[in-house]
Amino acid sequence: MNIIERIIKSDKDIFDGKSNLQKISLDRLRVNPIPNSKNEIWRQTNKSKFSRFLDFKFSNDFYYPQIPGHSNIQNTCRIIIGENKRIDLKEKKWEIKELEEDEILNFLKQKIIQSDTTQNWSNLLNHFLTDRKNIVGLNISGKDIPYLEVICNSVNNFFNSKTIIINIEEGTSVSISQINIGDKNSALSISSYLNIGVDSVVNHGIISFGKNKSHIINTLNVSQYKNSEYNLGSLQFEYDFGRLEININQVEGNAKTNIKGMQITNNNEQISTYANIAFNGPNGFLDQLNKSLANDKSHSVFEGLIIVPQIAQKTDASQLSRNLLLSNYAKIDTKPQLEIVADDVKCMHGATISQLNEDEVFYMRSRGLTLEQASKLQLRSYYQEVISFLPISKERWDLLTLLLKNK
Amino acid sequence: MESKKEIKQPLLEISDLFASTENLTILKGVNIKINSGEIHAIMGRNGCGKSTLSKIIAGHPSYEITSGRIELCGNDIEPLEPEERAQSGIFLGFQYPIEIPGVSNLEFLRVATNARRKFLKKDELDIFEFEDLVKEKLDIVKMDSAFLSRSINQGFSGGEKKRNEILQMALLEPKIAILDETDSGLDIDALRIVASGIKKIANEQSSIILITHYQRLLEEIQPDFVHVMADGKIIKTGDSTLALELEKNGYEWTDEFINKN
C-alpha cells in the first residue's frame, strides 16, 4: 500500500512518530489526497510513473551520497540535508547561521495552512513526510559569501524527503546551488523555500540528476521583495520521472527575475517543469527561457503561467519555451500562458519545437566531423546557454561532459 | 603556385552526371576531369547548377545522383558520407558559410583537422599543438586569433566568414577544394586577402575549383581551365581567356546554345 492509499484509508499507523507539523500537513492532504488529473499542472503527468514514485518505501534515514565532480570544495560551504551538521559560519562581511527552531516551525506552519490543496499538493506531501532532521533552515546575510552548495539525495529502493528554507537578509548577495542526486530505483521529494530580502541578489542553481529509474518532485517557492534580483538556472536529466514546480512571487513588485532552465529526456523518461510567476506589485521584471531536449520515446513537459493582476502595472515579462525533438517517437508538450489584468504592461510568451538544424549538421560533416561529432557539438551549444547561467564552478561540476557522456 | 613540372595525377573525374532534388533534375550530364596541380573555374548564370554540382560532390543529403559517376583518385565517392568525402580530401568552401552559435570555432577546427589527420594516418593534435598550427595558418588569411574563441561564423562579417573558410581549407589540406562564390560579398581588399590565401595553399598535389560569376577573382588567381555551365551541364571549356570573353559578352549566348542543342 503506498503512502497515498494509507492516507485515504486512514491507516492508524500513519500518525506514529509524526510531529505536529506533519499532522497538520496530513489533515490538509486528506482534503485532496490525490492530485486532480484534470488540473492543468497534473494533466500531463504519467500516472504509472507517478504511482511508481509513491510506491517506494519511505525512509528518513541518512546515507552519505556519492557526489560526482571534483572533491576540491575550497571556498565552498557544502550542506548535505539529513547529515545534521551544525551550521554557524561567520566572517567580517557575512554570516550563515541556522534558523531558530521556532522560526522554522512557524514558517512551515504558515505555509501549510495557506497552501491550496491542489496547487501545492507536492509541498503538502513533502511536509507530511519530512521529519525534523531532514529540514534545514538557514539565515544568510552579507556580501562576498562563499559559494553555498546544498545537496539532497535519495537512496536506492527508498523514498526520501527533504525541506530547505533559506532566508536571505536585506542587501545580501549570494550564490547557491542545490544539487539533487537521485540514486537508482529511488524517489525524492524536496521543497525549497527562498525568501529574498530587499536589495538582495541571489544566483540560484538547481541541478537534478538521477540514475536508472530515479524519481523526483522538487518544488521551489520563492518570495522576492523590493529591488531584489533572483537568477535561477535549472537542469534536470536522467530521471525516469522528474517534476520541478517553480512558484515565484514578486511580493511587492519592483523586482527582477531571470530564469534559464533545461530538461533532457531519454528512453521512456518523463520530466516536467511547471512555472508560476506572480507579480504582486508594479515594475516587476521577468525573463524566462525553458529548454527541453527529448530523445527516444521520452516525454518533456513545460507549463508556464505569468500572473499580472491590476496592481502590477508596468510589468515587463517574457516567457519562452524552446524545444528540440531528437526522435520521431519523443513527445514535447509546452504551454506558456499569460493571465493579465493590468493594462499598462509588456508581456510576451512563445514556444518553438524544432529538430537539429540540418544545414549546421551538413556544414560540420563537410569538414569531416561524423554525424555523432556534429550532433554533440550542436548539443553542446544548445546546453551551453543554460549551463553557463548556473552559478556553479566549472572546475567542480563539468556538466557538459556529464550531459554529453549520457547522450 | 610553383612551376608545374610534376606529373599530373587525375584527382577528380565526373562522368555524365545527372542529379536531382525534390524530383527536379538539376544536373543533366556534367563531364569534367581535374588533375593535380590544376585550377579550374566554373562560371555561369544563377541557377545553372554550379552550386548544386559543388554540393553533390561534397555529399549534401538533399541531392540525389540519378546516373553518372564521381571519382576521387579513381574511387567512386557516391557511397561515401559527407564526412568520409571530407576526410578523403574533398573540401567545399560555402557560398554562405553557416553560423553555429555556441560552438567554438577553435574546437570545431581542431575536431575537423584531427578527422582529416586521422584519415591521413597522421598523429592527432592536442589542444596545444593545434593552437600552434592554427596560429601559423591564421597568417595566411590575416585573421586575428580572437576569431578562434568566437562561435563558428557568428557575428562574422561577410569577409571574415570567407576568410574563415580559407583558414579551414589551409588546415584541412584537401586534395580538391571547391570554392563556391568565395568572392561574393567581398570588397577589393578582402578579395585580395582571400585570393592570396588560396594561392599560398595551392600546390602541385592538389587542385582547386573556383565557382564564380565574375572575372575579378580570376584576375587574382589565374585558372588553367574555364568551364561555362548552363542548364545543368558544361557547355564550353577554354583557357583563362574564356573568362575575359564572358566578362565582355555576358551569358546571353548560352541561352542560344541551349536552345539550339
Interface residues (C-beta under 8 A of the other chain):
Chain A: E358 D359 E360 F362 Y363 M364 R365 S366 R367 G368 L369 T370 L371 Q373 A374 L377 Q378 R380 S381 Y382 Q384 E385
Chain B: A58 G59 H60 P61 E81 P82 E83 R85 A86 Q87 F91 L92 F94 P97 I98 I100 P101 G102 V103 E107 F108 V111 A112 A115 R116 F119 S151 I152 Q168 L172
